[in-house]
Amino acid sequence: MTGAIFAHRPTGAEFVFVTAHFSTGTLESRIENAQIVADFLDARRDGHRHGIAALDTNGSHEIHGPDSDLWARGYPNTRQRSQAPVVRDEFNSFNGWDPEMDGRLNGRWIDAVVTDTGVDVPAAGLDADYADGTGLPLRTPLPSDHHMVWAALTWNTDDPGPAPGPTPPGPPLPAEVATLHDPGEFFTGELTTGNRLRHLPISAGSFSAVLNAPGTLEATIPLRRLPAPERAEIRAAVEGTRCYLAYQVGRRIVEAGPIWVHDYDDTTGDLRIRASGLWSLFDYRLVIPVLGPGQGPQSRQLSWTGLSLGPIAKRLVQAATAHTGGHLPIVLPPDQVGNHERTYPGFELATTRQRLTELTQVENGPDIAFTPRLREDGEGIEWALRTGTNSGPLLTQDGPDWVWDTTNPTGPVSGVSVTSDFSRRTNYAFAVGEGHEQALRLGSHQDPDQWDRGYPLMHATLPHTSVIEQPTLTSHARAAAVAQGAAPWSTWKIRVGRDETPRLGEYSPGDLATIHVGSDHVWLPGGAHQVRIASISGSHGEAFVDLETIPAMDSR
C-alpha cells in the first residue's frame, strides 16, 4: 500500500490518494485490508480533504465483497456510477478471468477506483489494452496482466463527503503505512520566464539548500525505459542553462536553479541531470554597467551611496539583469536608507556573485538569499531576493526557534555529530585592500585579551583587494577577529525526520533552531543549544534529511 497527499496547484485544494493490492488469501484478510485503507483515508482527510483509492481487491465485489467495509464507510465504487461502456467485461479487469470457475459465477471487476461521496465521477470504464508478459520488450500500451480501470473525477462542491469519524474496531494501522511521507517532485522550467515545462519521471534524486550560497539538485531519469516521444520531450525540457530544475515539497520549492550538467550512462540507460541554485548564475554576470556600441567597461563604474548593504545587493542584481538577455524572474525587496557606499570599477571585471558574497562577509553584513517559490498562478516559479536589514542582518524565521530533541530515543532525530575546527582561529586580523607595496591599504583588529589568557598570537590575512575605503577594511578585519577569534567554529550535523514536526519545507537555511542534548551525553554539554541552519540536504523518497548548522561559537 502506498499513499500520499496531493494538492491542486492553482487552487491549493488537497486530496488523499492511496493505491493498494489486497491479499490473495482468505475473504477475512481482504476485509481487513479494506479496513486499513479506510482507516488510512479517514485519518488524513482532516475534514477538508477528499479521499481516493485505486485498488486491486483480489476478489469480485458481487460475489466476495472484500471491499464492503469501504462502501459502508462512505467510499462508493466508481464502477456502480459509471455511464461509460464496459469493454470486454467478460474477461473482468483481470486478464484471463474465468467467470465459469466454481465460486466466480457472475463475478466481475476485481479492480476498482473508490472515492468519498464528495467526488463526482462523470465517466469511468475498462481499457482492455494490456501486455501478456510472454516476452520482452513489451510492445503493447499497458505492461500489466490486468486491464486498466479508469475514472474521471471532479469535486462536488455541494458535498464535501463524510466527515472522518471514529475508527470502527479493526486491526491497527501497520507501521510501514503509518510512516508514509511526501517524496516531493522534480520538475523543469524556463529559466528566464520561470514558466513550468514538465514533471520528471525520476528513479533517484537529491537536493540541498545552503545559506548565502547556491544549493544543489540532482535527478536521475531512467531514459531507456521511456517511450521515444517522452524521451524527446524530456530532452527539450532539460536543456542546460536555458532550463531550470526545481524540487517541490507540498507548496514549497526547496531549491531551484539552472541546469549545468547532463551525464548519460549507456550501460544503465540513465540520464543524470545536475543543477545549482540561482546564486550560481551570478558567476556568469559581471559587475559592469550597460554598455553602448563600441564602449568597454574599463573606464566605467557602478557606484551607490546612502544605502544599507541589503539595497546595495539589490542594486547589484538590478545591474546584472539590466543587460540585453539578462532578465530573470526575480522579485526585488524595498530599499532601506543607510550610510554605506560602494564603488565597483568596471576594469575589475568582478562577478556579481563575488560582490554579493563580500557584502555578507563584512561586520554585520546581511544574509542574501534567492528564495524560489511558486507563482500565484501555480504554473511556474519566481525567485524572491531576500536580504538582511540594518536592524536584523540575519535571515531567520518569524516566531520561535525550531526545536529538535536528541534525548527522545523514539523521536525524529536519528543522530548528532559535532566538529570543532580550531585552525581558523585568529586574534590579530589584517584585511588587505587595494594597492601595492607601501601604498597597500590595510585594516586591522586585535584581541589582546586572548594573549593574557594564555592563547598564542595568531595572525590572519583576508584579501579584499578591491576595497579602497579604510572603514570598510577595518570592518572586514574586526568581523574576522570576532567571528574566528573567540572560540573554535563548531558545526553540528543532525538527521531529522522529514515528515516530523517541523516538516521539510517549513524551515530554511538561516533559521534559528534549538537542539536539546541530554545531561548524560559523553561529549556535548547537556541542555539547550541554539544554532542556525546552514544547509538542508536529502534524497528523494528518503524519510530523513540532513541538517548542518552554521558554525557557532562555543562559549568559554
Secondary structure, DSSP 8 states (H G I E B T S, - for coil): -EEEEEE-TTT--EEEEEEEE--SS-HHHHHHHHHHHHHHHHHHHTTT-EEEEEEE-SS-TTTT-TTHHHHHTT--BGGGG--S--SSGGG-SBTT--TTSTT-TT----EEEEE-TTEEEEEEEEE------SSSS--SS--SSB-EEEEEEEE-TT----------S-----HHHHT-----EEEEEETTT-BEEEE---SEEEEEEETTS--EEEEEE-GGGS-HHHHHHHHHHT-TTTEEEEEEETTEEEEEEEEEEEEEETTTTEEEEEEE-GGGGGGG-BS-----TT--STT-EEEEEEE-HHHHHHHHHHHHHSSTT----EE-----B-SEEEEEEGGG--BHHHHHHHHHHSTT---EEEEEEE-TTSSBEEEEEEE--SS--S---SSS-EEEETT-TTSSEEEEEEEEE-TT--SEEEEE-S--GGG--EEEEE-HHHHHTT----EEEEE-TT---HHHHHHHHHHHHHHHHSS-EEEEEEEEETTSSS-TTT--TT-EEEEEE-TT-SSS-SEEEEEEEEEEEEETT-SEEEEEE--EE---
